[in-house]
Amino acid sequence: MTNGPKAVGIIMDGNRRWARAQGLPTFEGHAKGILKILDVVNWAQSRGVEQVTIYAFSTENWNRSAEEVSYLMKLFEKFFAEHLAELSEKDVRVRFIGDRTLAAPRTQEILRETERRTAAGINGTLVVAFSYGGRPEILAAVNTLLKMGKQKVTEEEFEAALWTAGLLDPDLIIRTGGEQRLSNFLPWQSAYSELFFTETMWPDFSEEEIEKIFQEYAARERRHGK
């Protein structure tokens, strides 16, 4: 698409509410929602999007019930273990951002293996914000720079210390599920992102809807403060 975004961020909200509306256990919403990631990769590739960043699991999500956290970790492990070959065949590079040290060793190993196996991908990047929070990211960057003895830094030096170093800032951010906030998602990187909020729950998000969002994005004038 002409004037389409090169980098897109997605806050995948509404899995649990979708499941309740269907009369299903809330966990079923997560299982349905995670498969939507593959659809997003296909939609992005067909539209020339270079990078998609999905908000998969926040630092605050660790405070959910032990049962739900355990289920989500097993779901992530299963998804990337089963679909790693497919992502590799699509030539998609996968990168994880966040404090992965909070996860179990098995989960950390699967994340590392996914990054290693897809590192040579040249047909777009899927960035998975896992155990991610914008404020922890900024604090981690500050502490890294302090340990380096820095007393004053440029924006470029600060960005190089972020978990997103080397990645594109999102041109647009989409949040499904009806809420209209960013919830600690890429606060530094989203300074000039176009924001789109939809009532659609994440499992029901469709290619037709993302096409409409992209069309509206193309019609907006992005001045970046100029």
N, C-alpha and C positions, 0 to 999 in steps of 0.2 A: 504494500500500500504506500502511495506517495505521502510523504510527511508522517509516516507511521512511526511509532516509538521503536527505539533500538533496545531499550531496557525497560522491563515491566516488573513491578513488585505486586505480589498478591497476598492479601491477608485472608486466609481460607477459613471463614467463620460460618458457623451454623450447622455443623455436623450433628451435634447432640439434639438441637431443636428439630432438625430434619427427621431424625430417628423417632423422636417422641411424636411428631405429627403423623408418622407412618404407623404408629403403634408398635414400634420396635424397641429393643433395648438400646440405650444410648451408644453402646460400643459399636453397634451396627452402623451408626452414622460415620464413625471414624473409618471403619473398614470400607464403606462406600466412598468416602471422601478421598482417601489416599489414592485410589485408582484414577481419580480425576487428574492427578499429576501427569499421567501419560498423555491424556487428552491435551492438556495445556502445552506440553512439549511439541506435540504435532501441530497444534494451532499456531504456536509461535514460529516454528520452522517454516510453515507455509506462508507466513506473513513477513518474513525477513527480520524477525525479532532476534537480536543477538544474545540477549540475556534475560532470563526469568528468575526472579528471586521469590521463593515461597516461604511464608511464615509458618513453619511446620510445628514448632514446639518452643514456647517461650521460657525464659528463666522462671517466670511466675507459675508456669504450668507444673513445675516440680511440687507445688503446694497442693495439687489435687490429691484425691485419695490414692493410697498406695496401689489399690486394685486397678484404678484407671491408668496410672502412670506405668505400671507393669505391663498392662495390655498395650499401651501405645508404644512402648519400647519394643515389644515383640512384633508389633505391626510394622514398625520402621525396619527392623532387622529383616523380617520376612519380605517386605516390599523390595528392598534394595538387593537382597540375596536372589530373589526370583526374577527381577527385572533388570539386573545388571547387564546381562548379555544384550537385551533389547536396547538399552540406552547406549551401549557400546556400538551396536549395529547402526544406530541412528547418528553416530559420530558426535554425540553430545558429551561435553565435559561436565562433570558434576563436582561441585565444591560445597563444602559445609562451612558455615560461619556460626560462631557461638562458643560457649564454654563447654566443650565436649567432655572435659575432665569430670563433670558431674555425672556422666553416664557410666554404666557398668563397662568393664573391660571388653566384654564380648561385643557390646554395641559400638564402642570406640573402634574396635578392630574392623568391623563391617564398614564403618564410615571411611576408615583409612583405605581399605581395600577397594571401595567404590571409587574414591578419588584416584587411587593408583591406576585402576583398570581403565578409567575414562580420561586420564590426563591428556592424551593426545587428541581428544575430540576437537574438531574444527567447525562443527556445524551447530554452533550455539552453546551456551553455558546455562546449566540449571544450578542455581545457587539455593541451597537449602539452609534456611535460618533455623538451626537446631540448638536448643538450649541457649537461645539468643534473647538478648535484651539490649536496647539501645543505650540505656544509661550504664549498665555494666560494661558495654563495649567502650564507651567514652572514658570511663574510669580506668579500664585496663590500658587504654592507649596513654592516658596521662601518667599512670604508674610506670609504664614501659619507658616513656620519655624521661621521667625523673631518674630512673635507674641509669639511663644513659648520660646523666649529668646535664640535661637540657634545662635551661632557665627561661628561654624564650624560643618559640618555634613558629614556623610558617604554617599556613594551611596545608601545603604540600607535605611537610614533615609530619603533621598531625595525621593526615589521611593515610600516610604510609604506615602508621602505627595502629590503625584500625583493623578489625577483623576482615573488613571488606577491601583491604589494600589490593590494588590492581584490578578491581572490578568497576563497572560503570555505575554511576548514580542513576536511580530509576527516573525515566521520563514521565512515567505515570504509575500510580499505585491504585489498585482495585481492592476494595473490601466488600466481600459478600456478607449476607446475614443481617443486613439492616442497621447495624451500628455505624456511627459516623465519628470514628476516632482512629488514631494510628496505633494505640496500645503499645508504645515503646518499640515500634518497628522503624528502623532506619531513621532516627531523628536527625542525624547530621546529614545523611545522604539525600533526604527528601526535601531539602530546603526549597527547591524549585520544581518539585514533582507536581504534575497535575493529578488531582484526586478524584476518584470515582467511587461512589457508594451505591450498592444495589441491595434491594430487599431479598433477592434470590439466595436461598441457602446453598452452601458450597456444593453439596452433592448434585444439585439441580442446575448448576452453572453450565451454560451451553456455548457452543461456538457462535451461534446466532447473537447471543448477548455480547460476547467479547468483540464481535465484528461491529456492533452498534457503538460500543465504547470506543473502539479504534476510530470509527468515523467521526465521532464527536471530538475525539482528541485531535484529529487532523484539522478540524475546523477552528480549533482554539488558536489564539495568538500567544505564543510564548516569548516574552520579552526579557525574562531573567533580570528584572529590575531596571532595564534600560529605558 
